[in-house]
Amino acid sequence: MKPLLLVLSHVSAQHLSWIAEQYEVRYAPDSAARATQVREAGARVRAVLTIGSVGLTAAEIDAMPALGLVCALGAGYENIAVAHARARGIVVANGAGTNDSCVADHAMALLLATVRAIPALDQATRAGKWRTALALQPNVSGKRMGILGLGTIGRRIAQRGLGFDLEVGYHNRAPRADAPYRYFDSLGALAEWADYLIIATPGGAGTRHLVDAKVLAQLGPGGFVVNIARGSVLDTAALADALRAGKLGGAGLDVYETEPEPPAALFDCPNVVLTPHVAGWSPEAIDASVRQFQENSRLHFAGKPVLTPIG
């Protein structure tokens, strides 16, 4: 008999069919279905598949006495009650490494689009405007790129930055002994040094509004910020104020505090490029994340350690 899996995030029909090779699946990608399935099937659930933004609460874990495995499809797990799960002896794993390249590609796309004002130039071209009527946009290359969070995604962003002849610096809780980039022991020092600040740090209470009005002021009117991490890391109100006042050059955001609602506070701000939290989404990345979940599941139910444990 297949173990029962509760799926709490959106998954394609094709990927659900892959997962169904190993599991009896209960699919609950919205809040109403989720509450129903936890109530009606919770006693039999042995595994949960979710994502960081959707999470899994301590109360839901308590409603699943047979639960042994919780997996996040992506790298993030900020809304999963990890400590509560581990206290129950539940294994928690994530999709680390499956979408790093995709996210790094998107970060560079946002940086290029923002610095070179690609969306605005597209609109101007469609309106019949020629280059002589438009403001010049700066080079992307030859500048300084600061990365907040030099994890696996941050490292891939750094590699791409080198391809654009960017000098790379970073801020982490501690320096990386194997990283050849300049380390800054404070975010403020990194922001003062950088032309571009790329946010690649995990979300959660510990990083909420880490990039605030002070940091944006240190980045300055010629600076650009890109966020492909979590919306909570960047203070939206402070960003809007800085952009409207001309105290920041521009921003490229794939994540925002109001998700899934768009960040309406930024709609009238100059030089903002927005995408709907798709940086880690590509056919290749999603396939890899589902396959890794399947392998983590196989290992867990075979009594072996999972590939990407959390905590």
N, C-alpha and C positions, 0 to 999 in steps of 0.2 A: 504494500500500500504506500502510495506517495505521501510525503509529508505535506502539510498545508502551509502555503505561503500567502501572506497578505501583502499586496503591492499597493503602496500609497501614493506613488508618483505616476505621471503620464508615461506610458510605455506603448510603443507601436504594436499593432496586431502581429506583425512578424516576430518581434522580440518576445511577445507573450507566448507565441507558439514555441519558441526556443526554450523558454523557461518552463513551459508545461511539460517538456520532456522529463523534467526532474520532479515537478511539483504538481499538486492540486492547487490551483491558483484562485484566489479571491482578489478581484481587481476593484480598488476603491480610490480613484484619483481625485475625488472631491470630498468635501467635509461631510456631506450627508451620507454618502456611501461608506465613508470611513467609520463614522459613528455606528452605523448599522452593522457593519462587518465585525467591528471590535466587540459589539454587544452580542451578536448572534454566533460568531465563529471563534471568538477570542480564546475559548477554552481549548481549542484544538490547534491553534496557530503555533507552528514550530519555527517559523522564520518570517522576517519582515524585510521588504525591500522598499527603500525610501530615497530621498535626497536631502541635502543639508537644509535647504530652505523649508521643506515640508516637515522633516523631522519625525520624531516619535517621543511622546511624553512619558513621564514616569507613571502617570495614572494608566495610560494605555498598556505600558509594560506590565503593570500589576494585574491588568485584566487578562493577561495571557500567561497562565501558569506553566504551559508547556514550551514557552518560547526559549530557544537556545541560540539563535543567530539573528543579528540585525545588520543589514548591509546598506550603505549609501552608494548609489550609482556613481556619483561624482566624488571629487576629493573632499568637498565640504561636509561637515557633520555638526554644524553649530547648533541646530535645534533638536538633535538627538540627545536624550538623557543618558549620556554615556556612563557617567559614574553610577547612576541608579542601575543600569543594565549590568555593569560589571560586578556590582555588589550582589547581584542575583546569580552570578556565574555565567551570564550571557555573553557570548562572543560578539564583538562589534568590529566590523570591517568597512573599508571604503573602496572607492574606485581610483585610488592614487595611481598616477602614471598613465591612465587611459586617455586623457584628453589634454595633456600638458601642451603638446605641439599645437593643437587647435586653438587653445586659449592664447598661447603666445603669438600665433599668427594674427588673431583678432586684436590683440593689444597693439601690435604694430600697425594694423589697418586703421584702428581708431586714432593712433598717434599721427599717422600720415594724413588721414582725412581732416583732422583738426588743425594741425599746423599749416597744411597747405590749403585749408578751407575748401575742400573738394565739394561738399554738398552745396555751399553757397555759389561756387563757380559753376556747378551744373545748372543751378537755377538761373544764374545770370546768362549763361549760354542759351538756354531755352527761351529767355526773354529777349534775345537778340543783341545782348551787350558784348562788345569787343574788349580785348584786354586793356586797351588804353584808357578805358573808363573805370577800371577796377583797381583796387589797392593791391600792391605787391605783397606776396606772401613769402615768409622766410624759408631758407633751406631747412630741411630736417637734419641733414648730415652735418658732421663736424661740430656737434653740440655735446652737452653733458646730459646723460640720462641717469636719473636716480631711481632705484628700485626699492620700494618698501616691502620687504619680505623676500629673501633669496632662497625660497624653497625650490622644488622641482620646476614649477612654472616660472618663477622668477629667474632661474638659471637659463631657461630656454628663451625668455625675453632678452636677457643679457646677450646671449649668443646672436640673436637677430640684430640687436643694437650694434654689435661689432661690425656686422655687414653693412651698416649705414655709417661707418666711421664715427660712431659715437663713443665718447669716453663714458665708461660705466662706473657708477658708485652704488652703494647699497647701505641700508640700515636694517639690522636684525637685532634680536635680543642679545646675540653674541656673534662675533666674527666667525666666518667660515674658513677653517684652516686651508681648505682646498680651493678656495675661490680667488682668482687672480685680480679681482676688482677692488677698488678703494672702499674701505669700510668707514662708516660714520657712526659714532657712538650715540648720536641723537638724531631724531627725525628732523628737528629744526636745522641742524647743521647740514644735513643732506639737502633739504629744500633750499637753503641759501646758496648752495653750490650748484644745484641742478638747473638746467633749462626745462627738462621734462621730468615729471614725477609719475612713476607708474606704480599703482597700488596693487600689490599681489600678496597681501597678508591675509590670514584667515579672519573670518568674521567672529562675532560673539561679543559678550560684554567687555572683555579685556581690550578690544580694539575699537569700541564704539567711539565715533567722532575723533579718532586719532588724528585724522587730517581735518583740522579746524581752521578758524579764521586766522589764527597766528601762523600756522604752517603755510596757508595760501598766501599770506602777506610776505612770508619769507621767500616763497617761490617767485612772486613779483609779477609786474605787468607784462613782462616778456616770457613768462613761464606758462607751461601747459600741464594739465593733470589728466591722467587716464586711469579709470577704475575698472578692472576686470575681476575684482575680488568679491567683496560684499558691499551692498549699498550702505550698510550701517557704519562703515569705516570712514566715510566722507560726510561731513556736515553739509547737507543740502542747502540750508538757509545761508550759511556762510559762503558757500560756493556761488549762489545766486547774487549775493551782495557784492562779492568780489568781481564777478563778471560784469554786472551792471555799472559798477564804478570804474571799470577799466583797470582794475588792480590785478587782473589775471588775463593772460593771453587767450586762453580757451580751455575747453574740457571735452574729453571723449569718455562717455559712460556706457557700459553694458549692464550695470547694476545700479539700483537706487533704493532709497529707503522706503518708497511707497509701493514696491512690487506687490502684486502684479500690475497695479495702476501706474501709469506713466508719471514722471516727475513734472507735473504741471507748473511748478514754481520756476522751472528752468526754460519754459517754452519761449518766453520773450527775451531771453538772455542772448547776447551776441556770441557767436562762434561756439556753439555746443553741438556735438554729434552724439546721437543717442541710438542704441540698439537694445532690443528686448531680452536681455540675459541669454544670449545665444553664443557667447564666446566659446563655450565648451561643446557646442552642438555641431556635429558633422556626421555624415554616415559612418565614417571611419571611427570616430570617437565613440559614438553610441554603440556600434557593434563591439568595440573593444571593451567598453564598460560592462555590457551585458555578459560577454564571454568571461570576463574576470569574475563577475558575480557567480556565474555558473561554476567556475573552478573553485572559488572560495566555498561555495555550497558543497561541492563534491568532497572537498577536503574535510570540511567540518563534519559532515555526516559519516565520513569514514574514520572519524576520531583523530584527525591530523590537524596541525596548526594551519590557519588560513594564510593566504599570501600577504594580505595587507591589513593586519590588525590595528585597531585604534586603542590607545591607552596601554 
